[in-house]
Amino acid sequence: MISLSSAQSLLACCLVLMTGRFMTNKIQFLSRYSIPESIIGGLSFAILNQLLISFFNTQVNLEITIKPNLLLMFFGCIGLTANLKLLNKGGTKLIGLVIVLLPFLIFQNIVGLLLANILDMHPLMGLLGGTITLVGGHGTGAAYAVRFADVNSLQDIMALAMTSATMGLIFGGVLGGPVAEWLINHYNITTPYKNGETNKEIIEENENIENNIFQYDETSSASAFITSLCAALVTLVVGSYFTKLVEHCDLNLPNFLWCLAIGIIIRNIGPYLGLKLDDRVTGIVGAIMLSIFLAMTMMTLDLASVVRLAGPLAIILIVQAIFCVSYCCLIVFRVLRRDYEAAVISGAFCGIGLGTTATAIANMQSITKRHGNAPQSFIVVPITGAFLVDIMNVVVLTSFISFYAI
């Protein structure tokens, strides 16, 4: 057995992240579906570790005591970038998207629970194949997996959470474009290009719209990084304090929710107290925390357990993909008034409902490249995916877990 120290483990994580970035740049499939570098690199390490166990009866052990704090700081950073003033920019499309998103979160978990019951699995596996990983992504999946492993003593749940979140990214990226294309053709929607628009720089324009939402400063310095890091640490310390304060109460809230809430409070009250955070820098801090956390998580996976349990989970994910596509076509598109923007947002909804905001934006870029600009979509979807969906998802999941007492 090879045991690494804290410094050696951190170095190994950084090397794994660099390996993942290299593989993502070289393999088109990985970049096309926005598979995180930490997942690719960490999975490669886990495979090598499994080979060491199988052929040489040895393995590499990491020092990972810092891992839980990394995840909590990531959720704190989500809260620290949640500028509630942006809600005014979305208009009726934003309201419509929020209206359809809430019942989707509820029904996606119901579908997961029903399938878990049919497949004779623990109810938590149904939620794991629901909004925990498909809407929440790898970060939320890892947070709940840690909690379920500690409180409910479920084995191998972290491995399944990472597998589910990764498969969700692929489904969300594959299905979004075809859904939008079908809606445009089936309802004979007039697109900007059909209407005579010939803007050849459509992707660059959409990216500018998206970036302008967040009003980032053009320059970032070491002091801005330290300020954001300090704020993230405040969310960790204060959030952990509240977690311990209510641990013996009936209030059943995950510890990362406190960090998220503290971050939202700091972000929206701080400017009135003279505290100004650079959202871009805070986002970088959060991305670093999540990348290292996911790398550590993937590097320590037991792949043999994943293979053994992946079959029933695959059935849940396939049914969830069918449900998401049906919901986009029958509900999302209709509520958003059946126009071109509604078709684009419906394609993006597959990314939100099965993958991540990055997947949703990639879907929109692919659609608008072919059919023309959709400026409202590039405002509404990033705002919703940046923080609204995470807040709504935590509330829904907390309600489900409390109601089922699981």
Steps between C-alpha positions, in 0.01 A plus 500: 500500500629844401381778733540860387539798733279808479744683271551192284125444476444860392776467241341179372165680468656782300674253270171315454322826410770584245467151354124544476542833322744342251260213428202735464690714248608197298178294504212675323228295671608626843512867402176482302296388799683716756621209714694658791878463492495384861269211410713385206832532680372356826339205323828426320679494835232272647542258210877489551447449874261213428761340273757528778262322735418228249850419375736612776279482811581859595336840472561872544327663799445876515483733799153651450403653836467840330246369246172583687608863552574539129142405413352734760707790368380423147137539606595812691639643176175420319322714757763773470426537127121497539419859408125520555479828307552301180147366533369825352681432172317179414149632440206271425720223359683473832173484690373234262818294531484511880132400490573189294823418683350450847251225404768337285725468805215340693398259224858400422544385859164322494607312187826403670321379815248296302773332295705429812194331651438294185868397484500418874760762582534732799286817456812714521621336181191640332586851616858440394370423152280809525581866558793429733731416210302582184418860596754547779795355310816356648526752785150446640525128431820477701356705786196278542703183444722593795193561712326177396815298564538647850136508612348209308810278474454446126799337335650610167254790471773752416609295200142479376446873551800582282390249237146639492616861472741414217237306304260789552747737336516275196121460473446874546751584227373239255127570532481881523571575134262239354219617731532860379528389135185290530304787654613746233412263215182353648347839576652668192650776712647801324861533609722809465684345203170417326401861564807630319754534782853412383718578798810284461629586845203359687696293751724792596196723543324250723810455711520879545136508612566224749815662639338843533240358739749464780668841473849369570787737561754500220796458733554250777781535750639298786303717743175417320586131521579526872174689561298231326693223678439672833127526426491129405671411828244710688220296342683183605556608861159659558318226310676230703407685820131500409520134400626408848249735661199315352643147483275383785191681372223361280609735219647268236728713285826391335809686618579643157162678495613720787816595310290579191261715701779692674657567160174640360465732799857628468468552124180703516551692826877548474490785242294711740772449762786588267596141409546453127571154361617424149259230383748369245770452763252342740396265223864403447542428872189282494617321187836420662329364812264280297771378261728384780207344687378309195852390412547357851159336481559334166852393591369305799209326325451125529437423133410138566199617701399746226489224239297277729230760571494698174233286327192609702628859504526498119131407477407794723709742293351385168145547630596840643636606160171401333304688766714814458458505121124453533477777760695740276273438201166487680546750784804728470446591135129568549534708816769715335258591215612263221735742324862471391633611839280234662649233273855608586425505874335157470823364352693666780257353755629153409842621610365642826280200573759233422839670513628844590463865402811461282324221311191716462702791359688267264163375372382858439819590316457201271136589429554872442799436276264327261181702540595847627526712811288442813601786734237437769609138533858603570378717785238273653685167496829617660310687774287194575790257482744720691320483833119480482490133409741408781292682760174348376656154480623509859154602624331223301750233608480604865121468482518155341753368750303638796166375368622147437711504819787337314 
